[in-house]
Amino acid sequence: MKNFSIVIAVTLLSVSSFSGAAAQQSAQIEGVVQGLDTPWAIAPLPRGGVLITEKDGRLLLADGQNLREVAGTPNSDLNGQGGLLDITLARDFDRTRTLFLTYAKKQPRGAGTAMARARLSDDGTRLEDLQELFAMKPGSSGGRHFGSRVVEAPDGTLFVTIGDRGDRPSAQDRSVHNGSIVRINRDGTVPRDNPFVGQSDILPEIWSYGHRNPQGAGLDLDGTLWTSEHGARGGDEVNKIIKGANYGWPVISYGRHYSGGKIGEGTAKEGMQQPMHYWDPSIAPSGLLVYSGKMFPDWRGHIFVGALKFDYIARLAGLPLKEVDQIKGPQTARVRDIVEGPDGAIWFISVGNGTVYRIIAR
């Protein structure tokens, strides 16, 4: 097994531009775990420590000075962007030790995004009672655009983000799960108030559709889901997710094909949602956090999005929503995930450094 290490190094946080009250805030970056191999997601634990997924199928638990591999992860298809992907703790984790994982699952027609529930054993060495709750239909060939984040809503239902799997037109086809956000109950059943329940030729799990590749997702302070989504060449988006809404891909986009060609019909069309913010050129967004303000009160309600391409963390605020700061430094090389810890610290993954960091008050 690869050697990992717990790190305690602390460095000053480099921020491109503070303004107003935010200038009074002081923060630093603390390294937590280094030597990781393609880390994908993190879940800080309520009583200390952190769970880390690696795309090749490993789940790691860092707790104090100890780092161990957790046994019993679901079988995942390591293909391109696929593998073991997101991890989210259930809201009642402190009592039940329940968690949720997303992953690429091998299927007869290739692979598809799937989500499972499991219990972390009391000693943290293994997953128990692993149960698949959802797998996309019908699966697709190729290794692109799996999504994939899982978020538990305030009512206990689960949102799972799914990319178009590289098949652009399928994001407008509600008879498949490609390019959609699905919503299910914690037992895998379909909530009766999903928008398309009972409609023929539409999969009842679908909550919204017309998405390209949503690799960031989080709840705002009102419990509404937001996503960050990869565009093609330009047109990366931050979206506020509305029940039953169509987000337009590939009919509308602010980007262009990698060849330089026009995408679809333009940037707007009746019945299709506009992004709350978009980037051109693309930053390759992955991971999205709407911050509570617990440790940094001036950032309450602000949105943080990791950039895989330009190696920074974007901070967005205001109406209209705009990028107001860039948290940037050697630690922010290819930021894959960003989450809030129980104490309000901001945790993030640098794939470029193979390291998990956290931003803490100085």
N, C-alpha and C positions, 0 to 999 in steps of 0.2 A: 504493500500500500504506500502511496505517496506520503512523504513527510510534511506535516503541517506544523505551524507554531502559533501560539498565542503571543500577541505583541502588545506592548504598553506604550509605544512611542506616541508622543503628543507633539503636534506642530501647530503653529498659528494658522488660522483659516484665512485664505486669500479670497477676497470678494472684490469684484471689479468696481462696484460703485454702490455705496450706501447713501441714503438721503433721508432727511427728516428725522423722525424718531428712531428709525432703524439704525442711524449712525451711533446711537447711544448703546446699542447692543454689542457685546463682545463675545466672540465664539472661538473655539479651537477644534481641530480635528484630532481624534484619538484613533489610532490603529487598534483593531481588535483581534483579527485572525488574518494571517498571511500564508502564502504558499498554496492557495486554492487553485483548482483546475476547472476553469470555465464555470464559476459560480453564477447562479441564475436568480435566486431569491433568498430572502432572509425573513425570519420571524423571531424578534426578540421575545424572550419569555417573561412572564409577569413577575417571577421571583429571581430574575437574573439569568444570564446566559442567552444564547441565541442558536436557533436552528438555521442551517444553510443547505440549500439544494445545489448540487452540481449537475450540469446537463448530462454527464455520462451515467447518471443513475444513482449517485451517492447522496445520502442525507447525513449531515454532520451535526453534532451537538457540541458547541463550545460553552463550557461552564467553568468559570474561574480560570484556573491554570490547566484544566483538563480539556482534551479534544478527542472525541470518539466518533466512529461511524455507527449510525443507527441502522439496524437490520430490518428487513421486511418491507422495503419500498416496492411499489408496483413495478411490473415489467414495463420498461419504456423503450421505444424505438429510437435509437440514436442515429438520426439521419438528417443531415443539414442543420436546420434550426430546431429540429425535434430532439426530445430526450426528456429527462425529468426537469420540470419547469417550476411552477409557482408553489408556494406554501403559505397558508394562512391559518392562524389559530382561530378556533371557534371562540365566540364571545364568552362562553362558559368554560374555557379551557382550564382555568384555575381549579374548577370543580370536577370536570369530566376528562380533561387531558385530550380532548378531541381536536383534530386538525384536519385540514383539507389540502390535497395535492393535485396539481394538474400535470399532465404528461402527454407525450405523443404515444399513442397506442397502435401497435401493428394491427392492421385490418386486411380483409381479403382484397380490397382495392387499393392498398397502400398503407396509409396511416392517418389517424385523425386525433384531434384533441379530446382528451378524456379527463375526468375528475373523480377522485376517490376520497373517501373518509377513512380515518384510522384513529386509533388511540395510542398516544405515546406512553410506553410502559413507565411504571413508577420510578424505575432506576434509570430511565432514559436510554436504554440500550437497544430497544426494538419497537417497531410498530405492531400493534395488536388489532385484531378485528378489522383488518383492511377490507373495505367494500367499495367497489366501483359504483358510483352514483349516476354517472353520465358518460356517454361516448358519442361523438358526433356521427351523423349519418350523411352520406354513406362512406366517408373516408375518401382520400384522394392520393394520387401518386405524387412523388416529389417531396422535397424536404423544406418547403417554404411556408411561412405565414401560418403558424399554429396559434397565434395569439401570444401568451395565454395567461390570464390572471383570474384568480377566484377571490371574490369579495362577499362577505356575509353582510346582508342588509340588516337594518335595525329590527325588522320583523322576523329575522331568522332564515329567510330565504337566501339562496346563493346565486350570485351572478358569475358566469364564466364567459370570458371573452375569447372569440374564435376568429382567426384570420381567414382570408378567402382561399388559402392553400395554393396561391398562385393561379387560380382559375377565376379571372376577373368577373365574368358575367354571373357566376354562381352567387355573388354577394347580393344580387337582386332576386334570387330564386329562393323563395321561402319554403320550398319542398325539400331543401337541404339546409344544413347548419352552417355552411361556409359563409364567412363574412357577417356573422351575427353575434349578438350577445344573448345568451340564454339565461333563463331564470328557473330554478328548480327548488323544491323543498329539501330539507336536510336528510330526508329518507329517499331522495331521488325521484319522488313523484312530481307532477306538474301542478303548480298553484292554479286554483280555479280562476283567479283574476288575471292571469296572463292575457295579453291583448288578443291573441289569435286562437284561443281555446275554442274548439267546436267548429272552426272554419276548415272546410275541405281543402286538401292539397297544401296546407300550411302546417309546419311542424309546431306543436303546441308549446314547446319549450322556448320559442323565440320571443325575446323581449324587444329587441331592436335589430335593424339589419342595414345593409349597405356600408359595411365597414371593410377596410382593407387589411389592416394588421394591428389590432389594438394590443400593445404590449405594456401598457400602463393602465391602472384602474384604481380608483379610491373613492370614498364617500366624502362629501362635503359636510359642513357642520349641521346641515339640515337633514342629512341622511340620503342625499341625492347622489347617484353614481356619476362620476366623471371619468373620461378615458383620455389617454394619449395614444395617437395612432400614426404609424408610418405611412407617409405618402410614397409616391414614386420618386421622380426627380423634382423636389420641391413639394409643397403641399402637406407636410406633416401637420397634424391637427391636434387640438385639445377640444373635446366635445363634452357637453352636458347631455346626459342620456335621458331621453324622454320615452315613456312607455309607448311602444308600437311605432316609433318613428323610423324613417328611412334616412340614412346619412349619406346617400348619394353615390357611393362608389359602385361601379366605375363610370357612372353617367356624368357626375360633376366632380371636379377636383381643381385645386389651385396649383397642382403640379403638372408635369409633363412626363411622357414615357421616357425611359432611359435613352431611347433613340433620339429624343428631342421632339417626337411627334405629339400632337394634341391628344388629350384624354377626353373622351366622351363629347358632351355637348357644351362644355364651358364651365363656369364656376358657380352657376346657380340655376335652379329649376323649381317650379312650383311643386310643393309637396315634399321637398327634400330639405333637410336641415343644413344650416350653415354652421361651420365650426365657430367656437367661441374665440379661438386664436389659431393662426397657422404660421408655419415657418417656411420661408423660401429664401435661401437654400435650406435643404433638409438638415436637421440635426440628428436624425435617427433616434426618436424619443423612446425610452424604455423605463418604466417605473413612474408612478404618479402618486403624490401625497398631497392631500389637503390638510394643512397643519392646524392643530388645535390651539396653539399659543401657550401651551403649558410651561415650557422652558424659555421661550422667546415670545413674549406677549405681543410685540409689534408685528409679528408674522402671523397672527391669528387669521385663519381663513385664506391665507396665501397658498398658492399651488406650486409645488416643487416637481420638476420633471428632469429626469436624467437624460443626458445626451451621449449616445454611443459614438457619434461622429466627431464632434468638436470638443469632447472631453471637458464637459462642465455640467453643473446643475443649474437649470433655469429656475428663477423665482418669478412667478407671475401674479399680478394683482390688478385690481381696479375694474371699472366698467367704462369702456370696453376693456376686456382682459388684455393685458400686454406684458411682455417680458420686462421686468424692472431691474433685475440684477442677474449677474452670473457669478456663481460660486465656482472658482476655477483655480487649479493648482496641480502639482504633480500627483496628488491623491485622486483626482477626478478623471483618470484615464478610462474612458469607455464605461460610463455609469450605467449599470444594468437594472438595479432595483433601488428604491428609496422608500423607507417606511418610518413611522414614528414609534419610538419605544415607550414603555409604560410611564417613564418619568419625563417624557417630552423631548428626549434626545432624538436627533435625526440620524438614522442609520442608512448607509448606502454601500453598494457593492461597486468596486472598481475591477472590471474584468481585465483591464490592461495591466493592473498590478497584482491581480489574483488576491485581493485583500478586501476585507470588510472593515469599514470605518464607521465612526459615529461623530456627529457634530454636537458638542456640548457647550454649556455656558462656561465662560472663563472666570 
